[in-house]
Amino acid sequence: MRDQGTLVVPQAYAAYRAYAQRYAQRLALALQTWQTLRTRHAGRHLRGRRAAAARGAVLFNAGLFFECHEFFEGIWRRAPAADRPCYQGIILVAAAFYHYEKGNLHGARVKLAEGIKRLRRCAPARVGLQIDGWLQRLDPWLARIARGEPGRPLEAHEIPALTLDADPT
């Protein structure tokens, strides 16, 4: 419901207020980041596979892990065989962070370990993304989850950023 431009959560859904607010903030961040990327690149070098990589990275980095999983799953299904392990790895990592935020440490650990395993088979900048750098940011997460650190919603600065490879020249 809306009240003068403000989203009002009915009392029956009050338990979901924090989730809805977090989701709205993450969606706004993703949209703002995507617009900034498009403006910065002005269509140059942000087409085809590179644009898809950018869209997926924006979703992950904003904390929209389920959406990132779904987005890359669509790409994975059409990808050449050589690229599939990379996409599968990204999909599994996104699922791992989704599980972590929901408090499912077993699911997070299993998905993250398998995702990292698949990503290690990728070339450093396969599919338009810097996989090696991401792996370095993901390794500490595997250790944290293995130690049993309780799952919880993450702040934007805690998310291990998935970055594009260098602009082609």
C-alpha positions in Angstrom: 0.0 0.0 0.0 1.1 3.6 -0.6 0.6 6.6 1.6 1.7 9.8 -0.1 4.6 8.2 -1.9 5.7 6.1 1.0 5.3 2.3 1.0 3.3 1.2 4.0 3.5 -2.4 5.1 0.2 -3.7 6.5 0.5 -5.0 10.1 -0.2 -8.6 8.8 3.2 -8.3 7.0 5.1 -6.5 9.6 7.4 -9.4 10.2 8.7 -9.0 6.6 9.3 -5.2 6.8 13.1 -5.5 7.2 13.4 -7.9 4.4 11.2 -5.7 2.1 13.2 -2.6 3.0 16.6 -4.4 2.4 15.3 -5.8 -0.9 14.1 -2.4 -2.1 17.5 -0.9 -1.2 19.4 -3.6 -3.0 17.2 -3.2 -6.1 17.7 0.6 -6.1 21.5 0.0 -5.8 21.5 -2.4 -8.7 19.5 0.0 -10.9 21.7 2.9 -10.0 24.9 0.9 -10.6 23.6 -0.4 -14.0 22.7 3.2 -15.1 26.2 4.4 -14.1 27.8 1.6 -16.0 25.8 2.3 -19.1 26.5 6.0 -18.9 30.2 5.5 -18.3 30.6 3.1 -21.2 28.0 4.8 -23.5 27.6 1.5 -25.4 31.3 1.2 -26.0 32.6 -2.3 -24.9 29.4 -3.1 -23.1 27.6 -5.3 -25.6 26.9 -9.0 -26.0 28.7 -11.2 -23.5 30.4 -8.3 -21.7 27.0 -6.6 -21.1 25.6 -9.8 -19.8 28.6 -10.2 -17.5 28.0 -6.7 -16.3 24.3 -7.2 -15.6 25.0 -10.4 -13.6 27.8 -8.7 -11.6 25.6 -5.8 -10.8 23.0 -8.2 -9.4 25.5 -10.1 -7.3 27.2 -7.0 -6.0 23.9 -5.4 -5.0 23.1 -8.5 -2.9 20.4 -9.8 -5.3 21.8 -13.3 -5.1 18.6 -15.1 -6.2 18.2 -12.8 -9.2 21.9 -13.2 -10.0 21.5 -17.0 -9.9 18.4 -16.9 -12.2 20.1 -14.4 -14.6 23.2 -16.5 -15.1 21.2 -19.7 -15.3 19.6 -18.4 -18.4 23.0 -17.6 -19.9 24.5 -20.9 -18.8 21.8 -22.9 -20.7 22.9 -21.3 -24.0 26.6 -21.0 -23.4 29.3 -23.0 -25.2 30.5 -26.1 -23.4 33.8 -24.4 -22.5 32.1 -21.6 -20.7 29.6 -23.6 -18.7 31.8 -24.5 -15.7 32.3 -20.7 -15.2 28.6 -19.9 -15.3 27.8 -22.9 -13.1 30.4 -21.7 -10.6 28.9 -18.2 -10.5 25.4 -19.6 -10.1 26.5 -21.8 -7.2 28.3 -18.9 -5.5 25.2 -16.8 -5.8 23.1 -19.6 -4.3 25.6 -20.0 -1.5 25.3 -16.4 -0.5 21.5 -16.6 -0.7 21.6 -19.6 1.7 24.0 -17.8 4.0 21.7 -14.9 4.3 18.8 -17.2 5.1 20.9 -18.9 7.8 21.4 -22.2 6.0 25.1 -22.7 6.6 25.2 -26.3 5.3 23.7 -25.2 2.0 26.0 -22.2 1.9 29.1 -24.3 2.5 28.2 -27.0 0.0 27.3 -24.5 -2.8 30.2 -22.2 -2.1 32.8 -25.1 -2.1 31.4 -26.5 -5.4 31.2 -23.0 -7.0 34.8 -22.3 -6.1 35.8 -25.7 -7.4 34.2 -24.9 -10.8 35.5 -21.4 -10.9 39.1 -22.6 -10.4 38.7 -24.3 -13.8 38.1 -21.0 -15.5 40.6 -18.8 -17.3 41.4 -15.6 -15.3 39.0 -13.4 -17.2 36.6 -16.0 -18.6 33.2 -14.9 -19.7 34.0 -11.2 -19.3 34.6 -11.3 -15.5 37.7 -11.3 -13.3 37.4 -14.8 -11.9 40.8 -15.0 -10.2 40.3 -11.8 -8.2 36.8 -13.0 -7.2 38.2 -16.4 -6.0 40.6 -14.5 -3.7 37.7 -12.6 -2.2 35.6 -15.8 -1.9 38.2 -18.0 -0.1 37.8 -16.2 3.2 34.1 -16.7 3.0 34.5 -20.4 2.7 36.5 -20.4 5.9 34.0 -18.2 7.7 31.1 -20.5 6.8 33.1 -23.7 7.6 33.8 -22.2 11.1 30.0 -21.9 11.6 29.7 -18.2 11.5 26.0 -17.5 11.8 24.3 -16.5 8.6 22.7 -13.1 8.4 21.9 -10.4 5.8 25.0 -8.7 4.5 25.8 -5.1 4.2 26.9 -4.0 0.7 30.5 -3.5 1.8 30.7 -7.2 2.9 29.8 -8.7 -0.4 32.8 -10.0 -2.3 32.6 -8.0 -5.5 32.4 -9.7 -8.8 34.2 -7.4 -11.3 34.4 -7.1 -15.1 37.6 -7.9 -16.8 39.6 -5.0 -18.2 38.1 -3.1 -21.0 39.2 -4.5 -24.4 41.4 -2.2 -26.3 
